[in-house]
Every structure is written in structure tokens, then in C-alpha cells.
Amino acid sequence: MKSTYARSMAALSVSGAALLALAAAPSPAAAQVQRSTAPTTTEALACGRYNGTTITRYGQNNIRVWEVQCLLNNYSAFPEELEQDSDFGPATLRGVKWLQRCAHIAVDGEVGPATWNALRTSSC
């Protein structure tokens, strides 16, 4: 006859395996996420590594650039998918200028307060 300890350990083992299987399975909601016209609050927060308005420019490599890339990738109308590599290179510059034209703000290729606001709220 198994001891109480052995039965408890066997039950924990089975419970643990079930929890691991649940954790590894993708949620139905995650499987249905699609890019929308504008980032929803949830999508914007999913980027959420930076929430300020510091000017971000071509040539920089930092968390602000990653945030710009992430927010641009949430737009279904944006014609390309940016690599989220934190590098403000030619592709990110094209994306920033696209958004600025779409949002009817000054097209200068820099991400300042007006562009940050557009990235987070525009319906381009």
C-alpha cells in the first residue's frame, strides 16, 4: 500500500503536468489578434516599453525606437512590417514619415510630441 506521502507526490505530479500543458497552449484570444486600423489601448500597452514624448531621431538605437517600431507595426494600413530591432534606420524613417502624412502633422521624420501622440491615438 502506498504511503500518504507517495500518493500526495503522485497527485502533485499529475496536477503539475496539467498546469504545464495549459500554460503552453496558446489562448484562443491570442490566436485571433489581428492588426487593426489604429492601435487599440491594449495594443499600445502591449508595446508599452516607453510612454514619454522625448524626440527620437534617425540613427538612434534605444527603447524609444523599439516603441515607435512596435506602434507602427500595429497599423494595418502601414505598407510594411518593421523589424523591431531598436534601430532608427531607413525603414523606420519611412514609417514615421508615412504616419506623419497620414495624421496631417509636420513631416520631418522625427518623433516628437505630436508624432508620439499620433502613434498612440491616430486612426491612420
Phi and psi in degrees as a GROMACS rama.xvg file:
@    title "Ramachandran Plot"
@    xaxis  label "Phi"
@    yaxis  label "Psi"
@TYPE xy
-72.3713  145.458  LYS-2
-74.7281  163.198  SER-3
-59.1683  -38.6945  THR-4
-62.3577  -46.1296  TYR-5
-63.9447  -41.9442  ALA-6
-63.7107  -41.4526  ARG-7
-63.5291  -43.2502  SER-8
-64.9609  -38.8776  MET-9
-64.9303  -41.8506  ALA-10
-64.9159  -41.2948  ALA-11
-64.0485  -39.1926  LEU-12
-61.8497  -45.6156  SER-13
-66.118  -43.6545  VAL-14
-62.7231  -42.5692  SER-15
-62.7946  -41.4321  GLY-16
-63.9187  -39.4835  ALA-17
-65.1089  -41.5699  ALA-18
-65.0538  -40.4538  LEU-19
-62.8231  -39.863  LEU-20
-64.8637  -41.5326  ALA-21
-65.1447  -41.2569  LEU-22
-66.718  -33.6871  ALA-23
-78.5986  -23.2296  ALA-24
-75.7327  133.325  ALA-25
-69.0654  143.728  PRO-26
-75.6256  149.244  SER-27
-59.1001  -36.5827  PRO-28
-63.9474  -41.2561  ALA-29
-64.9837  -35.0169  ALA-30
-70.1834  -22.6082  ALA-31
-100.028  4.49093  GLN-32
-66.3455  128.444  VAL-33
-127.123  156.118  GLN-34
-70.7537  133.002  ARG-35
-100.369  178.171  SER-36
-61.5404  -47.1446  THR-37
-128.145  153.172  ALA-38
-63.1262  133.138  PRO-39
-78.9869  168.646  THR-40
-56.2469  -41.0407  THR-41
-63.373  -43.6001  THR-42
-66.2857  -42.5221  GLU-43
-61.7256  -40.6093  ALA-44
-69.7864  -28.2094  LEU-45
-63.8903  -33.3126  ALA-46
-69.5871  -66.2683  CYS-47
36.5696  22.6078  GLY-48
-86.1081  -14.7426  ARG-49
-149.454  133.502  TYR-50
-129.645  20.7269  ASN-51
-93.8861  -162.363  GLY-52
-135.369  22.0087  THR-53
-59.9855  138.565  THR-54
-61.488  130.571  ILE-55
-122.946  130.557  THR-56
-128.012  164.61  ARG-57
-52.6913  136.625  TYR-58
95.4338  -15.2038  GLY-59
-79.2983  156.764  GLN-60
-140.58  100.809  ASN-61
-162.921  -177.703  ASN-62
-66.6548  -28.9759  ILE-63
-64.8837  -39.6313  ARG-64
-65.0482  -41.4599  VAL-65
-58.0259  -42.3221  TRP-66
-63.4779  -43.42  GLU-67
-58.3231  -47.8725  VAL-68
-61.9338  -42.798  GLN-69
-63.1197  -47.4322  CYS-70
-64.7225  -40.4529  LEU-71
-62.8481  -38.6145  LEU-72
-65.926  -15.3236  ASN-73
-80.7499  -7.91837  ASN-74
-91.2236  120.521  TYR-75
-69.4025  -27.7254  SER-76
-77.5768  -14.7084  ALA-77
-66.7883  126.085  PHE-78
-73.5728  -4.75756  PRO-79
-144.096  161.617  GLU-80
-100.185  121.95  GLU-81
-85.644  141.024  LEU-82
-73.9069  126.319  GLU-83
-86.1348  77.6841  GLN-84
-112.986  6.2129  ASP-85
69.1537  9.24202  SER-86
-103.241  116.028  ASP-87
-82.0583  83.5441  PHE-88
-107.831  -162.829  GLY-89
-57.9482  -40.0672  PRO-90
-66.9595  -41.823  ALA-91
-66.6203  -39.1507  THR-92
-60.5122  -44.2903  LEU-93
-59.6821  -41.9508  ARG-94
-64.2229  -42.8305  GLY-95
-63.7758  -44.9916  VAL-96
-65.8358  -36.9254  LYS-97
-59.2084  -47.9393  TRP-98
-63.961  -42.3251  LEU-99
-61.422  -42.6749  GLN-100
-63.7871  -45.8212  ARG-101
-61.931  -38.8726  CYS-102
-87.5221  -0.122156  ALA-103
58.8046  46.5358  HIS-104
-120.524  168.306  ILE-105
-53.7816  128.574  ALA-106
-92.8241  92.3501  VAL-107
-122.137  -4.76038  ASP-108
78.0618  -0.263083  GLY-109
-102.084  145.931  GLU-110
-100.227  92.4012  VAL-111
-104.651  -167.783  GLY-112
-52.3874  -44.8084  PRO-113
-65.6842  -39.9594  ALA-114
-71.8154  -39.4326  THR-115
-58.2633  -44.2596  TRP-116
-61.2426  -44.8003  ASN-117
-62.6655  -41.5975  ALA-118
-58.0028  -37.0968  LEU-119
-89.3606  -18.8911  ARG-120
-133.412  -15.2617  THR-121
-66.8915  152.18  SER-122
-107.242  33.3309  SER-123
